[in-house]
Amino acid sequence: MKLPARQRGMMLIMLVFIVGLAATGYLLHALNPVSMRVERDKKTAAALAEAKAALIGYAAGVDLTPGTCTTNCPRPGDLPCPDTDNDGFAEGSCGNAAGTTGQSSRLGRLPWKTLGLPDLRDGSGERLWYAVSNHYKNNTRYRPLNSDTVATITLRNSAGNIINDASSTTGLSAIVIAPGEPLVRQDALVQDRNSLNEDLASHYLDIAFGEDNQNFIDGTINGFIAGSVKAADGSVILNDRIVAISNDEVLKVMETRVLAEVENSLLDYYCGMGNVNYSTKSCTALGTSFPYPATFDNAGCLGQNSASSACSEGIATQRGRIPAFPTTPWSSTSILRASRNNNWFQMNAWREVVYYAVAPACVTGTTSCNGIGLLTVKNPKLLPENDKRLVLIATGRTLGAQLRINNSEKTNEVNYLEGGNYTPLDNVYERLVLPINNQNDRVVNLP
């Protein structure tokens, strides 16, 4: 039924009125200070999370293609230097290897172009800032960087209490900071973010409880404080939002990458160079054998210099460290060779913290694992448990009473392995499915 013109007109007016009310309600919601703050916080959190993921991905995906380096070689765990001139690219260097120079250049903006990121901004429209631990920076590299390396950045919570202490073993590898809106710092500096001040951290980062985010000193309690922090009258005195990248978070991807590289190098040895399908971890031709391990108490395998000639196969040894001098030598480009030149593995003392076990069926003197006896790995990624040819364990950082300071401590498995991987030192190993506080062995195996 067709409505009279007057009724149609009234309905149109009502519709316009309803739409207007809805638009007004949305506008009022959008302009609500609480709602606006929530949206800004969401944007800040998303930017910080994206930056953190990119940095961890960078540490995991370092290009390890052999080059011509002799000392300052790329290695798993590398993190870029900050961007100190606001062009989006990491600077070429941020201090010497020891960290005694370049302290101020280890704090700057996030190098978003180097990381392959969009131009990330926090909820106030500011670019993110970034600080890197001296031990993790990629130029000039501190050595060794491995499971035993500690991170060097201290972080306090908004109450001023230390939650990550670089003077102990809980320091951070890096942090990312969202600077928030400008304010008047506690030292009375009025932050002014004009072009003249765009590279001055003091005009972006704040101070509270005596902790000044515009500077930090590696390896000390002079670090950073996460906001927000308010004064007694409720005014905000520090609005720097911080996301931390812990030592363990970088260590996880470092160890995963190292184990994969070592596994591939052992396959090169077993299958012959050019005869490996790395995706399936198998040979494309007849396999030979894996070397016997060096005994774990062989001190010639220790250190970041070239390995001693004593670091050779321990005949009839089933478990220990990767030998630097197997009966059939490693190839001249293998990361498992003794030389440290152009060799990130030896240069960063990974031989100390990678445990190697091989099945009796697969050692020197056999062909294609035609001997007798295989290894067992509980909770393997691929069943069955009892058909494993070799096991590699990244031993993780020290736990509990473990010590790895002198050679006596470094040649004792109790200071590296936990749980069933240490006791009873047999041919049975276990892979952790879920994290356990008193165990951190990272296990891979073939097949």
N, C-alpha and C positions, 0 to 999 in steps of 0.2 A: 504494500500500500504506500503510495507516495504521500509524504508529509507536506503540510502546508508550508509555504515559504517562510512564514514567521517562526514556526517551530524549528525549521532547519537552521534559521539564523541563530536562534537561542542555543541550539546544540553546538553550533560552531563556536559561539562565544564561550560556552562552558569548556569545550575542548581546549581552546587557547588558554583559558584560565588555569586548567589543570596542568597543561604543559609548562606554563609559566611558573606555577608553584613548584613543580618538580625541578625545573632548572634553577630556581632560587634556592631550593633545598640543597641541591648538589653544590652550588656555588658556595653556600654558607658552610657546607661540610668541608669543601676544598680549602676554604680560607680559615677554617678553625685551626688555631695554633697547635692544639694537640695533634690533630690529624696531619697537619703539615710536618710536624716534628717526626711523627711515626714514618711518614713517607721518606723524609730525609734520612732517617736512621736505616730504613730498608735499603735505600740506594747505597749508603755508606757500607753496610754489611755485605751487600752483593759485590761491590767493588773490591773490598778487602779480601773476600773469599776467592774471587777470580785471580787477584794478584798472587795470593798464597799458592793456589794450585799451579799457576804458571811458573813460579820460582821452583817449586818442588819438581815440576816436570822438566825444567831446565837442568836441574841437578841430576836427574835420572837419564836425560837424553844427550849428555855431552858427546860431541863428535870425537871418537877415539881413533879415527883413521890415522895410521902411522904417518908421521911427518919427519921432520929433521931435528926435533928438539933434543936437547941433551939434559936439561935440568927442569925447565918450566913447562912441563908437558901437561896437556889437558887430562883430566881424570874424573871418574864418577864423583859426584858431590860438589863439583864446582858451582859457585854462584857468582853472578855478574857484579861488577862494581856499580855503585849508584851513578845516577845522572846528576852531575853538579852544575850543568849550565842550561838545564831545562829544554834540551833539544830532543828528549825521548830516547837517546842512546846512552848505553853504559860508557863510562870513561875507560880509557885504555889501561889505567892502573889506579890502584887505591892503596898504595904503600908498599914497602919492601916486604920480603918474606917473613921477617921476624915481627913485623908490625910496629917497629919503632919509628917509622915515618908514615905519613899519610893518614893519621888518625882522623882528621876532619873530613877527608875525602871518602871515608867509609859510611858517611851519612849524606844523603842527597835525595833527589826524587827517584821514584820507581822508573827504571829504564824500559818503558812500555814498548817502545819500538824494538828494542833488542829482544824482548820477550815475545814479540809477535802479538801483542795485545792491542785492543782499541785504546783510545785516549781516555783511560779510566778517570772518573771524577767522583769525589765523595758527595754527600747530600747537600753540601754548601757550594758545590761547583769547583772545588779545588782539586788539583792533581795530588796523587798520593806520594808520600815520602817513604824512604826505605833505608835501612841500615843493615850492613853485613858484617858478620864476624870475621876477624882477620884470618882465622884458620880455614874459612870456607871461600874466601875471595879467589877469583880466578886469575888475578894478576896484581902483584907478583905472588905466586903460590907458596903458602906455608906447607912444609912437609914434616912428617907424613900425614896424609888425610886418609884415615881408615877407621875401623870400628873402635879403636882406642882413643881417637881424637876428641878432645872436649871443645865445646863451643864457648864463646867468650862475651856474650851480651847479657847483662843483668836487666830484669824487668820487675817493677813494683806494681801492685794493684792500686786501685783508687784510694785505698786507705793509707798508702805509703809503705806497705809491707812488702818485703822482697818475696817474690814467688819463683823467680828463676835467678840463681846466683852464679855468676860467672867466676867467682873466686872459689867455687867448689866444683861440682860436676854437673850442675843443672842449668848451665848457661844456655843461651839460645843461639841458633845458627844465623838467624836473620829476623827482622821485624818489618812490618809494613804499617805506616801511620796515615790515617785520614786526619788532616789538620783542622777541619771544621772552620767555623766562622772566625774572623779576627776578633781579638779582645785585647784588654790591657793586661800585660803580663805582670807577674808578682814582683818583677824588678822595675816596674813602672813604665816599661817600654810599650808604647801604643803601636800595635801591629798595623802596618800600612803596606798593603800588597800591591804597590805600584811597580812599574817596570824596573825602577832602580833597585828595588828590594827583592825582586823575584827569586834571587838565588841565596838570600839570607834566611837561614833556618829560623832565626829568632822572630821573624815576622810571620811565621806559620806555626811554629811549635811552641809549647807552653812550659810553665814551671809550676811545681807544687811540692810541698813538703821538702823543699831544698833540692829536689831532683829536676834538672833542667833538660828537657828533651831536645834542645838545640845542639847538645854535644853528649858524647859518651866516651869512655875509655875502656878499650878491650881488656877483659880479664879482671875487672874490678867491680865494685858495687856501684860505681858511677855509670848508670845505664839510662833506663827510661821508666816513665810512669804512665799507666793507662788511665784515660779518663772515662767518664767525666768526674771532675772534682769541684765541689762547691765550697764557698766560704761560709762562715757562721750565719751570715745574713741571707744565704740562699743563692747568692750570685755565683755564676760559673767562673772559676779561675783557671781551669784547664779542661779543654774539650777535645784533646787528641784521642782518637779511637785507635787502638792498636790490635793487630793480629800477630801472634807469635808463630815462628817456625822453629820447632824444637830440634835438638840434636837427634833425638830418636826418629823424628819424622823424615829427616834427610838420610839418616843412617839406613832406614828401611829401604829406600830406593837405591842408595849406594850399594848395599849388600846384594840386593836383587840383581842389579846390573853386573856387579863383579862376578857373582856366581854364574850368570849366563855367559859372560866372556870367558871365564875359566873353563866352563863346560865345553864351549865351542873349541877352545884351544886343545883340550884333551881329545876331542873328536878329530881335530886336524891330525893329531899325533897317531891316533888309533886307525883312522880311515886313510890317511894320507892327504896332503894338501890338495884341494880341488875335488875331493871325493866325498864331501859331506853335504847332506841335506839338512841344513840347520833348523828348518821348520819342524821336521820330524825327528831330529836328533838321531839320524841314522846314516850309514855309509851307502854310497852308490856303487861301491866296489867291495871286494873282500877286505875285511878288517884284519888288523894285526894283533896288537896287544897294548895294554896300558902299562905305564911304568909302576914299579913298586914305589910306595911312599918312602920318603926319608923318615927316619925315626923322629918322634916328636922331641926327644931330648937332644937333637942335633943342633947345637948352637950356631953352626955354620949357615943355617937357614935364616937366621935372625937379622934384622936391620934393614935400612933403606939404601945402603950402598950395594954394590954388586955382591951377590952371594958367594960364599967361600966354596972352593972346590970340594970341601967336605960335605956339602949339602947334596949328597948323591943317594941313589936308591939303597934302601936297607933290605938286603936280600932276605926273603921270607917274611918281610914286614907287611902287614895288611892294612895298617892305619898309621897316620902321622901327618907330615907336611908334604907339600908338593916338592919333589926333588928338583934342584936347579940343574943337576948333571945326571940325567938318566943314562942308562947304558947306550941306548940309541938317542943321540942328542936332539933337543928341541930344534925347530927350524930357526933360522937367523932372525925371523921377525916375530916369533912366538912371544907372548907376554910372559910365559913361564920360564924363559931363559934366565940365566944368572945375571946378565948385564943390566945395569940401571939406565944406560943411555937410551933415550927414545923409548922408554919402557915404564909406563905409569904404574904397572903392577909392582915391580921391584922397587921403584922409586918411592912408593908410598907404603912399603913394608906390608903388603897384603899377604905375603907368604906366612907372616906371623899369625894371622887371624883367620886363615882359611884351612880347615881341617879336611884331610883327604883320606878316603878308604876305598880299597879296590878289592873285588872278588878274587879269590884264588883261581877261579876259572879263566881270568882275563889278564893275568900279569905277564911280564916278560917271559918269553919261552913258549907262550901259547899262540894260537891263531884263531881269530874270530871267537874268542871266549870258549874254546873247545876243551878247557880244563875242567876240574871238578870243584864245585862249591861256589855258591852265589851269596849275596848279602840280603839281609831282611830289613825293610823299613816299615815301621808301624805307621798307619795312617797315610800311606802314599797317595799322591794325586791319581796314580794309575795302578790299579790292582793287577796281579796279586802282590802280596807283600814280599815274597821270598825269591824274586827273580832279578834282583838288582845287581848291575855290573859295577857301578861305582857310586859313591856317596860323597857329596861336598857339603861342608857345614861352614857357614859364616858364623863365627862364634859370638858376635855381638860385643857390647861393652861389658866391663866387669860388673858382676853382681855380688852382693853380700860380702863375704870375706875374700873374694878373688883379688889377687894382686898381679900386676904384670910390669914391674918396674925393672928388676934385674934379670939376668939370664937364668938364674936358678928358678925364679918364678915363671919365666917365659917358657921353660922347658918342662913344665908340669901340666898335664892335661886338666887337672882339677881347677886350674885358674882360667880355663876356657870353656869347658863343657859342663852341661848340667843334666840331671835326670838320667834317663836310660842311655844317653849318648856318652856319659862318663862311666856309669856303673852298668855292667862289670867290664867295660872296655872289650867287648866281644864284637861279633859281626852282625849285631842287631842294633838298629838305630831307630829313632822316632822323630816324626815330623809333627810340630805343633799345629793343631787345627785352630785353636783359640789361644789368645795370649795368656801366659801364666807369669805371675810376678817374679818367681824365682827361676825362670828359664827364658832364654832368648836365643837359643840356637836356631839358625835359619837353615833348613835342610833341603837340598835338591838331590836327585838321583837319576841314573840311567838304568833301565828304560823308565 
